[in-house]
Amino acid sequence: MFRASKSFSMFMGDQVNDFLAQKRKALQSTIEHIKAEDFLELDEMDLINDLVDKFKVDAPVIDFENISVSNYEKQIPAEHFPQGIYVRQGKSYLKQVVVYHLPFTGNDELFRFTPSHFMLWSPEVYIEDQNVCFEFVNFGGDIEEIKREARRSIDAIKFFSNALLQDVGSYDAQLRGNVEQMVKARKQKILDDNSKLAALGRPINNKRFTFGLGQNPLLVGAKAASVDDGRKEIDKGGEVRAEGVRELAKEADTNTSIQRLRVFLCHSSGDKPQVRGVYKRLTAEGIEAWLDEESLLPGQDWELEISRAIRSTHVVIVCLSQNSTTKRGYVQKEIKFALDEADKQPEGTIFIIPVKVEECDLPDRLRRYHTVNLFEERGFEKLMRALRSRADELGLTLTSI
C-alpha cells in the first residue's frame, strides 16, 4: 500500500469466535449486575429488546456488484520493482497505481478478525469512505496481470466475508433466545432468594447495607459495562473483567503441569503473515507452537535457541511457498536441522510435516514426506489429523481453547 498508512491484512487478526464469546460473557455480566430490586420492576420484554439491540453485531456486508476502480501516480522506489524490470538502485520512478474500491455497510472493525473458516492468505487493504481498498502498481503496463491479481484478491475477500457473515449470523440468530433465557434465569434466582429470605420467618430489612465492604455491593448496575469490542473491562469497578480467551488459557497453562504437543514452525520471513495465521490456529487447538517472533526473548542467541527448539519439539511444520522454496537463507538451515532430527526418530514417526501455504514446488529432500496443502478448503483439518496422531503416540491430549 503506497497511499494508506493504516493498511492491514484483511481477516488476519484475532478469532471472531473469541470476540463473539466475549460478547456473550458481557451480556451475562450486564444482566447479573442489574440490582435485584430494579430487575423485578423492569418490563421483561423491554429489557430483552434493549439487551438484544445493545449486543447484536453489526457485521460488515460488502457490495461485490458495485466494485469500482480509480488511479493515481506515485514515485515508486526501485526496491519495490519486480525482477526483470531494469531500474537503478536508490532511484524512484513515477508509476500508475490502480485502486480497487469495494463498498460496504456495517462495522469495518470486524474485517480485522479471522472467521472460523479461512485461507492462509488475504490481501493488504485499507478503509476509505466506507470502501475496502486495495492497490496494484502498474509496473510494466500489463493490465491483464492486474485484472488476474485483482480477481484473486476479490475471491479471497469474498470467501472470508461469507465465512464471517456465517459466524456472526449464527451468533445473532441465537442472541434473542440467549437473552430471554438469561433474563428469565436471573429473575427466577431473585424470586427464589426472596422466598428463602421470607422462609426465615423474620421481617425483611430493605435498608441497603455495605456489609463491611465500604460500598454497597448491589450498586453495581450503573457500572455494568459496555463492551465495544468484547476485549475491554466489563466492570470499571474491578469486580468483573472479561479477559481474552487466549490470555485466560495462558494463565491456566502456567498453573498446571499438563504437557502439550510442541510444534516448531519452520518458515521464510517472507511468509510471516500466513505463518502467523497458522500459529494462531494451532494455539487455539491447545498446541504449544514455537514461532520466532513469539517465542524468542530479547537478547537471546536466536540461532542457538532455534536449534534447541527443533531438538526439543515433537513436530516440525515446514511452511513452503514459492518464496521459501527458491530463497537461500536460514530457512534452509532450519530444514537441515529438522531433517537431522528426523533421522533420530523411530521409523514411522510423524516428525516433519511439509505444509504448502500456496501452490509451489516441493524441495527434493522433502519429497518423501506426504504434504498438506493449507490453501485448500480442508487443509488445516488434514494437518490437525496428523498432529492428533502424533499426540496420541506421545500420550498427549489436544484441548481446544
C-alpha positions in Angstrom: 0.0 0.0 0.0 1.6 3.3 -1.1 -1.2 5.7 -0.2 -2.6 4.5 3.1 -0.7 4.4 6.4 -3.4 2.3 8.1 -3.3 -0.7 5.8 -3.8 -4.2 7.3 -4.0 -7.8 6.2 -7.7 -8.4 5.9 -9.3 -11.1 8.2 -5.9 -12.0 9.7 -6.4 -10.8 13.3 -7.9 -12.5 16.4 -10.5 -15.2 16.0 -14.0 -13.8 15.5 -15.5 -16.6 17.7 -13.3 -15.4 20.6 -14.8 -11.9 20.1 -18.4 -13.3 20.0 -17.7 -15.4 23.1 -16.7 -12.2 24.9 -19.9 -10.5 23.8 -21.9 -13.4 25.4 -19.9 -13.0 28.6 -20.5 -9.3 28.6 -24.2 -9.9 28.1 -24.3 -12.3 31.1 -22.4 -9.9 33.3 -24.6 -7.0 32.4 -27.7 -9.0 33.3 -26.1 -10.1 36.6 -25.1 -6.6 37.5 -28.7 -5.1 37.4 -29.8 -4.5 41.0 -32.3 -7.2 42.2 -35.0 -4.7 43.2 -34.7 -2.9 39.9 -34.7 -6.1 37.9 -38.2 -7.1 39.3 -39.6 -3.7 38.4 -38.4 -3.6 34.8 -40.7 -4.7 32.0 -39.3 -8.0 30.9 -39.9 -7.6 27.2 -38.5 -4.0 27.1 -35.4 -5.3 28.9 -34.9 -8.2 26.5 -35.3 -5.8 23.4 -32.8 -3.3 24.9 -30.3 -6.0 25.5 -30.7 -7.5 22.0 -30.2 -4.1 20.5 -27.1 -3.5 22.6 -25.4 -6.8 22.0 -26.2 -7.6 18.4 -23.3 -7.4 16.0 -23.3 -5.1 13.0 -21.5 -7.4 10.6 -20.0 -5.6 7.5 -21.6 -6.6 4.2 -19.6 -5.9 1.0 -21.4 -5.0 -2.2 -19.4 -7.1 -4.7 -21.8 -5.9 -7.5 -20.6 -2.3 -7.4 -16.8 -2.5 -7.3 -15.1 0.5 -8.9 -11.6 1.5 -9.7 -9.5 4.6 -9.7 -5.8 5.5 -10.1 -3.2 8.0 -9.0 0.5 8.4 -9.8 3.3 7.7 -7.3 7.0 7.8 -7.2 7.9 4.1 -6.6 11.3 3.3 -5.1 13.5 0.9 -7.2 13.5 -1.8 -4.5 9.7 -2.3 -4.9 10.1 -3.2 -8.6 9.8 -6.9 -9.6 12.7 -8.8 -11.0 13.1 -8.4 -14.7 12.5 -4.7 -14.9 15.7 -2.6 -15.2 15.9 0.1 -12.6 18.7 1.8 -10.8 19.0 1.2 -7.0 18.3 4.3 -4.9 16.1 5.9 -7.6 12.4 6.3 -7.7 10.1 6.1 -10.8 6.7 7.7 -11.5 4.1 4.9 -11.9 0.4 4.4 -12.1 -1.2 2.9 -9.0 -4.6 1.2 -9.7 -7.0 1.2 -6.7 -10.0 -1.1 -6.4 -12.9 0.1 -4.2 -15.3 -2.4 -2.6 -18.3 -0.5 -0.9 -19.7 -2.0 2.3 -22.1 -1.3 5.1 -21.6 -2.2 8.8 -18.7 -2.2 11.3 -15.4 -2.3 9.5 -13.6 -3.4 12.7 -14.8 -6.9 12.0 -12.6 -7.0 8.9 -9.7 -7.4 11.3 -11.0 -10.7 12.8 -10.4 -14.2 11.4 -13.6 -16.3 10.8 -13.8 -19.9 11.7 -13.2 -20.9 8.0 -10.3 -19.2 6.4 -7.4 -19.4 4.0 -3.8 -18.5 4.8 -3.6 -15.5 2.5 -5.6 -12.3 2.3 -4.9 -9.0 0.6 -3.4 -6.0 2.2 -6.2 -3.4 2.3 -7.2 0.0 3.9 -10.6 1.5 4.6 -11.6 4.8 3.0 -15.1 6.4 2.7 -16.9 3.1 3.5 -14.9 1.2 0.9 -12.4 -1.6 1.3 -9.5 -0.5 -0.9 -6.5 -2.4 -2.3 -3.9 -1.3 -4.8 -1.7 -2.6 -7.6 1.3 -0.7 -9.2 1.2 -0.8 -12.9 4.9 -1.7 -13.3 5.0 -2.9 -16.9 1.7 -1.9 -18.5 0.2 -5.5 -18.2 -3.4 -4.7 -17.5 -4.4 -8.4 -17.8 -2.0 -9.3 -15.0 -3.6 -6.6 -12.8 -7.0 -8.0 -13.5 -5.8 -11.5 -12.6 -4.4 -10.3 -9.3 -7.5 -8.3 -8.6 -9.7 -11.3 -9.2 -7.5 -13.3 -6.8 -7.9 -10.6 -4.1 -11.6 -10.3 -4.6 -12.2 -14.0 -4.5 -10.2 -14.2 -1.2 -12.2 -11.3 0.3 -15.5 -12.9 -0.8 -14.5 -16.3 0.8 -13.6 -14.6 4.1 -16.6 -12.3 4.1 -19.0 -15.2 3.6 -17.4 -17.1 6.4 -17.5 -14.1 8.7 -21.2 -13.5 8.0 -21.9 -17.1 8.8 -20.2 -16.8 12.2 -21.9 -13.6 13.1 -25.2 -14.7 11.7 -25.1 -17.7 13.9 -24.4 -15.5 17.0 -27.2 -13.1 16.0 -29.7 -15.9 15.3 -29.2 -17.2 18.8 -29.0 -13.8 20.6 -32.7 -13.3 21.4 -33.1 -16.8 22.7 -29.9 -16.4 24.8 -31.1 -13.1 26.2 -34.6 -14.5 27.1 -33.0 -17.5 28.8 -30.5 -15.4 30.9 -33.2 -12.8 31.9 -35.6 -15.5 33.0 -32.9 -17.3 34.9 -31.8 -14.1 36.7 -35.4 -13.3 37.5 -36.1 -16.7 38.9 -33.0 -16.6 41.0 -34.0 -13.3 42.6 -37.5 -14.7 43.3 -36.0 -17.9 44.8 -33.6 -15.8 47.0 -36.5 -13.7 48.2 -38.6 -16.8 49.0 -35.7 -18.3 51.1 -35.3 -15.0 53.0 -39.1 -14.9 53.7 -39.0 -18.5 54.9 -36.7 -17.4 57.8 -39.8 -16.1 59.5 -38.3 -12.7 60.2 -39.2 -9.2 58.9 -37.2 -8.4 55.8 -35.0 -5.3 56.3 -34.9 -3.4 53.0 -32.3 -0.9 54.1 -29.2 -1.1 51.9 -26.1 -2.2 53.7 -22.4 -2.2 52.7 -21.7 -5.4 54.6 -18.3 -4.1 55.7 -17.1 -3.6 52.1 -17.2 0.2 52.2 -19.6 0.3 49.3 -23.0 -1.2 48.6 -22.3 -4.4 46.5 -25.7 -4.1 45.0 -25.0 -0.7 43.5 -23.1 -2.1 40.5 -25.8 -1.9 38.0 -24.9 1.6 37.0 -21.3 0.4 36.5 -22.1 -2.7 34.5 -20.1 -2.3 31.5 -20.4 -1.5 27.9 -18.4 -3.9 25.7 -17.4 -2.3 22.4 -15.1 -4.9 21.2 -15.5 -7.8 23.6 -12.0 -7.4 25.0 -12.4 -4.5 27.4 -13.2 -4.4 31.0 -16.8 -5.5 31.8 -16.9 -3.6 35.2 -14.8 -0.5 35.7 -15.1 -1.0 39.5 -12.9 -4.1 39.1 -15.4 -6.7 40.0 -15.8 -8.5 36.7 -13.3 -8.4 33.8 -13.7 -10.2 30.6 -10.2 -11.1 29.5 -9.4 -12.6 26.1 -9.8 -16.3 25.7 -6.1 -16.8 24.9 -5.0 -14.8 28.0 -7.1 -17.0 30.2 -5.8 -20.1 28.6 -2.2 -18.9 29.0 -2.8 -18.2 32.7 -4.3 -21.7 33.1 -1.3 -23.2 31.4 1.1 -21.6 33.9 -0.9 -23.1 36.8 -1.0 -26.6 35.6 1.7 -29.2 34.7 -0.2 -30.6 31.7 2.3 -31.2 28.9 1.2 -30.0 25.4 2.2 -31.1 22.0 5.2 -28.9 20.9 5.3 -27.8 17.3 8.1 -25.8 15.6 7.1 -23.6 12.7 9.9 -23.5 10.1 9.3 -20.7 7.6 10.8 -18.0 5.4 10.5 -14.4 6.7 8.6 -13.5 3.6 5.7 -15.9 4.6 5.3 -14.4 8.1 1.7 -13.2 7.6 0.5 -16.7 6.6 2.5 -18.4 9.3 1.1 -16.1 12.0 -2.3 -17.4 10.9 -1.1 -21.0 11.3 0.4 -20.1 14.7 -2.9 -18.7 16.0 -4.9 -21.6 14.9 -2.5 -24.2 16.4 -2.5 -22.2 19.7 -6.3 -22.2 19.7 -6.2 -26.0 19.4 -4.2 -26.3 22.6 -0.8 -26.8 20.8 2.4 -25.2 22.1 3.6 -23.7 18.8 7.1 -22.2 18.5 7.3 -19.1 16.4 10.4 -16.9 16.5 8.7 -13.6 17.0 6.5 -15.0 19.8 9.0 -17.3 21.5 12.4 -15.6 21.3 13.3 -13.2 24.1 15.3 -10.0 23.6 19.0 -10.7 24.0 18.8 -14.5 23.3 21.1 -16.1 20.7 18.4 -16.7 18.1 20.4 -19.3 16.2 21.1 -21.3 19.4 17.5 -21.1 20.6 16.1 -22.2 17.2 18.4 -25.3 17.2 17.3 -26.1 20.8 13.7 -25.7 19.9 14.0 -28.1 17.0 15.7 -30.7 19.1 13.1 -30.5 21.8 10.0 -30.3 19.6 7.5 -33.1 18.9 6.8 -32.0 15.3 8.4 -29.6 12.8 6.0 -28.0 10.3 7.9 -26.8 7.3 5.9 -23.9 5.7 6.5 -23.8 2.0 5.8 -21.2 -0.6 7.2 -20.0 -3.9 9.2 -17.6 -1.8 10.7 -20.1 0.6 11.5 -22.8 -1.9 13.6 -20.5 -4.1 15.2 -18.4 -1.4 18.6 -19.0 0.1 19.0 -18.3 3.8 18.5 -19.5 7.3 15.2 -21.3 6.5 17.3 -23.9 4.5 19.5 -24.4 7.6 16.3 -24.9 9.7 15.2 -27.6 7.3 18.6 -29.3 7.5 18.4 -29.2 11.4 14.9 -30.7 11.2 16.0 -33.5 8.8 18.9 -34.4 11.0 16.5 -34.7 14.0 14.0 -36.7 11.9 16.8 -39.3 11.2 16.9 -39.9 15.0 13.2 -40.6 15.3 11.8 -44.2 15.4 10.7 -45.4 12.0 7.1 -44.3 11.1 7.1 -41.3 13.5 5.4 -38.2 12.2 8.1 -35.6 12.9 8.3 -33.5 9.7 5.2 -32.2 8.0 5.7 -30.2 4.8 2.9 -27.6 4.6 2.3 -25.6 1.4 0.7 -22.2 2.2 0.4 -21.7 -1.6 1.0 -23.7 -4.7 4.7 -24.3 -5.1 7.3 -27.0 -5.9 8.4 -29.4 -3.2 12.1 -29.4 -2.4 13.8 -32.7 -3.3 14.8 -33.5 0.2 11.2 -33.2 1.5 9.6 -35.3 -1.3 9.5 -38.5 0.8 7.0 -36.8 3.3 3.3 -36.5 2.5 2.4 -32.8 2.1 -0.6 -30.8 3.3 -1.9 -28.0 1.1 -3.2 -25.4 3.6 -4.6 -23.2 0.8 -7.2 -26.0 0.1 -10.5 -25.9 1.9 -9.8 -28.9 4.3 -6.1 -28.3 4.5 -6.0 -27.4 8.2 -8.3 -30.3 9.1 -5.8 -32.7 7.5 -2.9 -31.1 9.3 -4.8 -31.5 12.6 -5.4 -35.2 11.9 -1.6 -35.7 11.6 -0.9 -33.7 14.8 -3.6 -35.6 16.8 -2.0 -38.9 15.6 1.4 -37.7 16.9 -0.2 -36.5 20.2 -1.8 -39.9 20.6 1.6 -41.6 20.1 3.1 -39.5 22.9 0.1 -39.9 25.2 -0.9 -36.2 25.0 -4.3 -34.7 24.7 -5.1 -31.7 22.5 -7.6 -29.4 24.2 -9.1 -26.6 22.1 -9.2 -23.2 23.7 
